Amino acid sequence: MKELRNVKLDDLELSVRARALVDRLDLDTVGDVLAREQDVATRMVFGVSRWAEICEVIVGKAAEMMSEDE
């Protein structure tokens, strides 16, 4: 199984606004999101719903990857 941390955010289905947030913060992989979670969360007052969307998509990708391994 490909490690979740190495999954490119470009490979995930994000909304235009979530994609803009990812681009603005220069995040490339799921690992980048996980590493900067606290920093990003505290800075993103207007991006709370987009941040939640990104996390939801990552969890969905993790579940998909786990089911592929079965």
QUIQUIPE-V703838 format. One record per backbone hydrogen bond with DSSP energy under -1.0 kcal/mol. CO is the residue of the C=O (numbers start at 1). NH is the residue of the N-H. Records with the same first field share a line. If there is no record, write none. Layout:
CO: NH  NH
This chain:
3: 6
4: 7
5: 31
7: 30
8: 11
9: 12
12: 14
15: 19
16: 20
17: 21
18: 22
19: 23
20: 24
21: 25
22: 27
23: 26
28: 9
29: 33
30: 34
31: 35
32: 36
36: 40
37: 41
38: 42
39: 43
40: 44
47: 51
48: 52
49: 53
50: 54
51: 55
52: 56
53: 57
54: 58
55: 59
56: 60
57: 61
58: 62
59: 63
60: 64
61: 65
62: 66
63: 67
64: 68
65: 69
